[in-house]
Amino acid sequence: MAKRVLIVDDEPNIVMSLEFMMKKEGFEIAVAGDGDTALEMVASFSPDLVLLDVMMPNKSGYEVCQILRADPTRAGLKIIMLTAKGRETEVAKGVALGADVYVTKPFSTKELVAQVKTLLA
């Protein structure tokens, strides 16, 4: 069974790129454009991994990460945070809230795919 990846980003170009890349690798994909929709999609789609943008409408990626990590039924869910905010304090905050990996934009699509595969192995 294909692993499920939820892409959460409000930038259509990034979503298209990530969606194409992940489908090419054989993952089943769902997309959310904001924090509230992301939480709804986690409940309905049950992803194995979430690619989570930090700066989004409604709830930020930090808030979504914190909510997901507080849910014991989502303990095995992997979270990769994607953001243009690369300062050490931002990275530390993402990791402290429970992100498995914190990737700053622009990122190498090849490296991102490798990280997804590693986390889902």
One Martini backbone bead per residue (centre of mass of N, CA, C, O) as a GRO file, in nm:
protein
  121
    1MET     BB    1   0.096   0.037   0.022
    2ALA     BB    2   0.076   0.357  -0.007
    3LYS     BB    3   0.197   0.631   0.101
    4ARG     BB    4   0.091   0.919   0.286
    5VAL     BB    5   0.073   1.266   0.170
    6LEU     BB    6   0.059   1.588   0.316
    7ILE     BB    7   0.008   1.903   0.166
    8VAL     BB    8   0.100   2.222   0.329
    9ASP     BB    9   0.013   2.506   0.130
   10ASP     BB   10  -0.033   2.853  -0.011
   11GLU     BB   11   0.154   2.781  -0.263
   12PRO     BB   12   0.086   2.669  -0.571
   13ASN     BB   13   0.376   2.607  -0.682
   14ILE     BB   14   0.465   2.425  -0.451
   15VAL     BB   15   0.240   2.221  -0.463
   16MET     BB   16   0.286   2.125  -0.753
   17SER     BB   17   0.575   2.028  -0.713
   18LEU     BB   18   0.527   1.830  -0.475
   19GLU     BB   19   0.308   1.659  -0.605
   20PHE     BB   20   0.469   1.556  -0.844
   21MET     BB   21   0.705   1.431  -0.685
   22MET     BB   22   0.540   1.233  -0.500
   23LYS     BB   23   0.392   1.077  -0.724
   24LYS     BB   24   0.652   0.977  -0.867
   25GLU     BB   25   0.722   0.806  -0.589
   26GLY     BB   26   0.419   0.674  -0.504
   27PHE     BB   27   0.245   0.866  -0.357
   28GLU     BB   28  -0.019   0.960  -0.169
   29ILE     BB   29  -0.223   1.257  -0.222
   30ALA     BB   30  -0.275   1.560  -0.033
   31VAL     BB   31  -0.436   1.893   0.003
   32ALA     BB   32  -0.354   2.203   0.181
   33GLY     BB   33  -0.395   2.576   0.233
   34ASP     BB   34  -0.440   2.538   0.551
   35GLY     BB   35  -0.463   2.469   0.884
   36ASP     BB   36  -0.759   2.371   0.906
   37THR     BB   37  -0.753   2.178   0.663
   38ALA     BB   38  -0.525   2.003   0.764
   39LEU     BB   39  -0.679   1.881   1.006
   40GLU     BB   40  -0.906   1.756   0.836
   41MET     BB   41  -0.715   1.579   0.655
   42VAL     BB   42  -0.595   1.406   0.875
   43ALA     BB   43  -0.867   1.277   0.953
   44SER     BB   44  -0.953   1.170   0.651
   45PHE     BB   45  -0.656   1.066   0.522
   46SER     BB   46  -0.427   0.954   0.696
   47PRO     BB   47  -0.130   1.028   0.713
   48ASP     BB   48   0.222   0.961   0.739
   49LEU     BB   49   0.284   1.255   0.615
   50VAL     BB   50   0.382   1.607   0.664
   51LEU     BB   51   0.392   1.893   0.464
   52LEU     BB   52   0.473   2.198   0.650
   53ASP     BB   53   0.391   2.505   0.653
   54VAL     BB   54   0.420   2.791   0.843
   55MET     BB   55   0.299   3.023   0.655
   56MET     BB   56  -0.051   3.065   0.718
   57PRO     BB   57  -0.364   3.055   0.719
   58ASN     BB   58  -0.509   3.071   1.025
   59LYS     BB   59  -0.302   2.832   1.082
   60SER     BB   60  -0.006   2.757   1.163
   61GLY     BB   61   0.235   2.524   1.151
   62TYR     BB   62   0.286   2.530   1.452
   63GLU     BB   63  -0.006   2.478   1.543
   64VAL     BB   64  -0.048   2.214   1.393
   65CYS     BB   65   0.184   2.058   1.522
   66GLN     BB   66   0.086   2.085   1.815
   67ILE     BB   67  -0.188   1.943   1.777
   68LEU     BB   68  -0.078   1.673   1.666
   69ARG     BB   69   0.116   1.612   1.916
   70ALA     BB   70  -0.135   1.606   2.127
   71ASP     BB   71  -0.220   1.346   1.963
   72PRO     BB   72  -0.195   1.010   2.034
   73THR     BB   73  -0.307   0.899   1.748
   74ARG     BB   74  -0.041   1.067   1.604
   75ALA     BB   75   0.246   0.953   1.686
   76GLY     BB   76   0.344   0.839   1.384
   77LEU     BB   77   0.354   1.110   1.264
   78LYS     BB   78   0.511   1.283   1.015
   79ILE     BB   79   0.710   1.599   1.019
   80ILE     BB   80   0.764   1.853   0.769
   81MET     BB   81   0.905   2.161   0.775
   82LEU     BB   82   0.830   2.452   0.573
   83THR     BB   83   1.056   2.743   0.523
   84ALA     BB   84   1.184   3.078   0.512
   85LYS     BB   85   1.254   3.035   0.811
   86GLY     BB   86   1.611   2.999   0.917
   87ARG     BB   87   1.642   3.058   1.192
   88GLU     BB   88   1.733   2.913   1.478
   89THR     BB   89   1.471   2.978   1.636
   90GLU     BB   90   1.277   2.849   1.429
   91VAL     BB   91   1.392   2.567   1.429
   92ALA     BB   92   1.365   2.516   1.733
   93LYS     BB   93   1.058   2.548   1.741
   94GLY     BB   94   0.983   2.318   1.546
   95VAL     BB   95   1.123   2.094   1.709
   96ALA     BB   96   0.981   2.147   1.985
   97LEU     BB   97   0.686   2.086   1.850
   98GLY     BB   98   0.769   1.805   1.658
   99ALA     BB   99   0.947   1.809   1.431
  100ASP     BB  100   1.144   1.599   1.239
  101VAL     BB  101   1.177   1.825   1.013
  102TYR     BB  102   1.366   2.121   0.891
  103VAL     BB  103   1.292   2.319   0.600
  104THR     BB  104   1.439   2.546   0.386
  105LYS     BB  105   1.376   2.803   0.179
  106PRO     BB  106   1.514   2.689  -0.057
  107PHE     BB  107   1.489   2.354  -0.186
  108SER     BB  108   1.577   2.032  -0.244
  109THR     BB  109   1.396   1.794  -0.393
  110LYS     BB  110   1.584   1.554  -0.358
  111GLU     BB  111   1.623   1.584  -0.048
  112LEU     BB  112   1.327   1.571   0.031
  113VAL     BB  113   1.269   1.288  -0.075
  114ALA     BB  114   1.481   1.150   0.102
  115GLN     BB  115   1.349   1.231   0.373
  116VAL     BB  116   1.080   1.096   0.330
  117LYS     BB  117   1.186   0.808   0.288
  118THR     BB  118   1.327   0.784   0.561
  119LEU     BB  119   1.077   0.836   0.747
  120LEU     BB  120   0.904   0.589   0.590
  121ALA     BB  121   1.095   0.326   0.642
   0.00000   0.00000   0.00000
